[in-house]
Amino acid sequence: MNKTIGFKNINRLAVPAIIAGIAEPLLSITDTAIVGNIPEFGTESLAAVGIVGSFLSALIWILGQTRSAISAIISQYLGAGKIEEVKTLPAQAIFFNVALSVVLLLSTVFFVEEIFKLYNASGLILEYCVEYYDIRVWGFPLTLFTFAVFGIFRGLQNTFWPMIVALIGALTNIGLDFVLVYGIEDVIPAMGIRGAAWASLISQFIMAILVFVLLVVKTNVSLKLKFPLNKELGRLVTMSLNLFVRSIALNTALYFATANATKYGDEYIAAYTISMNIWMFTAFFIDGYGAAGNILSGKLLGAKDYKSLWKLAKRVSTYGIMVSLVLALFGFVFYRSIGQVFTTETLVLETFYSVFFIVLIVQPINGLAFVFDGVFKGLGEMSYLRNVLLGATFLAFIPTLYLCNFFDLKLYGIWIAFSIWALFRGIALILKFRKKFKSLSL
């Protein structure tokens, strides 16, 4: 049996990728849980963190797609035994990505209130959104740099160092959250929601420093910008642009969900924030096997080993579904306890409990969709991924959401729409993979 697609090798990549992947949503979950338990105006603070988190996630996902493009190209060249041909690509890609992120950051800081009014934020929630965003936004270029370096490590078939960096970042953020949000009597004053923002920013800075040091020490990849431009930069930019459009479609769904939840009322956006953070946590958990599929599919495609590629897709999707079922079971066992981690507000908890079961039921569908999403990124099929997300958002999610709004289903409607959205993605990816690779694998 090909050791590349063996259980041991898949999990050697997947397990560290899971740990690294859940670090980002863990930062948001930590902020959510700690901010939601602030004694005064906890619900408003929780709502603000959810709205800002949704917007920042949109920015990061839209521009962070270079990670997947770098990983795909490097792994394909590694599989073909031609890695030297792309040695100048990482520095050029990172420079392009970080420069673009700075431009985008500067273009938002002057319109902060207007941005969050589009999410239907007003009053104290709007005030908290601006306060939180004004600090957290400066971590945006740091996160994109970190993600890009993670992509280089993934392309080199290494998920261990990204895991270490992500763990250090997550643990730092958790510790700083407690210290800065609640304060230490007679030592550090309680900063509330501003403390949560500072905790995240400091953690992002530490992670960026760590990945830079590890890249220099542990690899032969140079971050020195050299010319001429690498022959693969054009393909990387094209792949990134396709994923850019894909991320806009993804975040359009998140925007409509967040804006509608805010419109329903404070307890609804607070409950939505809790359920969305859990959804993101499970998505990144499952995506560990998507990362393994991403890394290995690119390598197998570069080696033109289609038979192993077919077997890889079946195995990683099976593992992804199994993990998603375990996560769903855990959620049902600790159904009420999970909500109480985030808030003690009775109305918010009741609203959350009423819809949480939908988040759990859809997990196996997510398992299939997210893993195949990773496989397709490794194959470099970015244009198809773009089309699938456009279809899932504009043909499935938005029509379902507005149909549910017509029947006044509120949060039920949002999570039903996300379920249809995930199902659309999963079916479209499976059909395309079977059509393209089944005959090649024989």
Beta strands, then each sheet from edge to edge (+ up, - down):
end
